Amino acid sequence: MAKQINVFVDNRIGRIQSITEALFRENINIRAMAIQDRGEFGLVKLIVDSPERAVEALQKNNFACKQKDVLAVVIEDKPGGLYQLLKSFPEDNVNILDAYGFAAETIKGSVFFIEVKDAGQVSSFLQGKGYKILTDQEVMEL
């Protein structure tokens, strides 16, 4: 399973820059990023090439962060690719808690990161439908 780093930050100017600087100083590459506004606070979600080192670097710079498992599902990079993945989720009782994605030329497709309650079961379900679930190592090598 892929690893996502959640960073909890004050919603103020310069905080995102500070996160990226901490990772840059440790030569950690950001593969994907999503930012959520929560009023006075924000949540930054990161997919990086070295999750453990990223957590260490961020904690060393006084950021509250947590590593969590997410599914990194390869989908076709064409109209309807995401729809094809998601169309059976309601009938199979799969609720997406969080998601984002990006196109990846190296795999000739897109990677859709999803957080669900029972990631292991959903991973098996998706693999049974022919979807490739990337490991953390495969995500790092994109």
C-alpha positions in Angstrom: 0.0 0.0 0.0 1.1 3.6 -0.6 2.0 5.9 2.3 0.6 9.4 2.6 1.9 12.0 5.0 -0.7 14.2 6.7 0.7 17.5 8.0 -1.4 19.6 10.3 -0.6 23.3 10.0 -1.8 26.7 11.0 -3.6 28.4 8.1 -1.2 31.3 7.6 1.2 32.6 5.0 4.4 30.7 4.6 3.5 27.4 6.2 3.4 25.5 2.9 6.8 27.0 2.0 8.2 25.8 5.3 7.0 22.3 4.7 8.5 22.1 1.2 11.8 23.7 2.6 12.1 21.0 5.3 11.7 18.3 2.6 14.0 20.0 0.2 16.8 20.2 2.8 16.5 16.4 3.2 16.4 15.8 -0.6 12.9 14.4 -0.4 10.9 14.6 -3.6 7.2 15.4 -3.4 5.3 13.2 -5.9 1.8 14.5 -5.1 0.3 17.1 -2.8 -3.2 18.2 -1.7 -4.1 21.0 0.6 -7.3 21.3 2.6 -8.5 24.5 4.3 -10.1 23.9 7.7 -10.5 27.5 8.8 -7.7 28.5 11.2 -5.9 25.2 10.4 -5.1 23.3 7.3 -4.2 19.8 6.3 -1.5 19.1 3.8 -1.4 15.6 2.2 1.9 14.5 0.7 3.0 11.5 -1.4 6.8 11.5 -1.3 9.7 9.4 -2.4 10.7 8.6 1.2 7.8 8.7 3.7 9.8 7.7 6.8 12.5 10.3 6.2 9.8 12.9 5.4 8.1 12.3 8.7 11.4 12.6 10.5 12.3 15.9 8.6 8.9 17.4 9.3 8.9 16.4 13.0 12.4 17.8 13.3 10.9 21.1 12.1 8.1 21.0 14.6 5.3 19.9 12.2 2.6 17.6 13.6 2.3 14.9 11.0 1.2 11.3 10.6 1.8 8.6 8.1 -1.2 6.6 6.8 -1.9 4.0 4.3 -3.8 4.9 1.1 -4.6 2.9 -2.0 -2.8 4.0 -5.1 -5.0 2.7 -7.9 -3.9 2.8 -11.6 -6.6 3.9 -13.9 -6.8 4.6 -17.6 -6.0 8.2 -18.5 -9.0 8.8 -20.7 -12.5 10.1 -20.3 -14.4 7.7 -18.1 -11.4 6.2 -16.5 -12.3 7.4 -13.1 -16.0 6.7 -13.6 -15.1 3.0 -14.5 -13.2 2.7 -11.2 -15.9 4.3 -9.0 -19.1 3.1 -10.6 -19.5 -0.1 -8.5 -18.4 1.5 -5.2 -21.9 2.4 -4.0 -23.3 -1.1 -4.7 -20.3 -2.7 -3.1 -20.7 -0.4 0.0 -17.3 1.3 -0.5 -17.2 4.8 0.9 -14.4 7.1 -0.1 -13.1 9.2 2.8 -10.6 11.1 0.8 -9.1 11.1 -2.7 -7.0 12.8 -5.3 -4.9 11.8 -8.3 -2.5 12.7 -11.1 -1.6 11.5 -14.5 1.7 9.6 -14.7 3.4 9.2 -18.1 5.7 6.6 -16.8 2.8 4.1 -16.4 0.8 5.4 -19.3 -2.2 6.1 -17.0 -3.3 7.9 -13.9 -2.8 7.2 -10.2 -5.9 7.8 -8.0 -5.1 7.8 -4.3 -8.1 6.8 -2.1 -8.6 6.5 1.6 -11.2 4.0 2.7 -12.1 2.4 6.0 -11.0 -1.2 5.1 -8.2 -0.6 2.7 -7.1 -4.3 2.6 -10.6 -5.5 1.6 -11.1 -2.7 -0.9 -7.6 -3.5 -2.4 -8.6 -7.1 -2.9 -11.9 -6.1 -4.3 -10.3 -3.8 -6.9 -7.6 -6.3 -7.8 -10.3 -8.8 -8.4 -11.8 -6.4 -10.9 -8.4 -6.1 -12.7 -7.1 -2.9 -11.2 -3.4 -2.6 -10.3 -2.8 -1.3 -6.8 0.7 0.2 -6.5 2.9 -0.6 -3.6 4.7 2.2 -1.7 7.9 1.3 -3.6 6.2 1.5 -7.0 4.7 4.9 -6.1 8.2 6.2 -5.1 9.6 5.0 -8.5 7.0 6.9 -10.6 
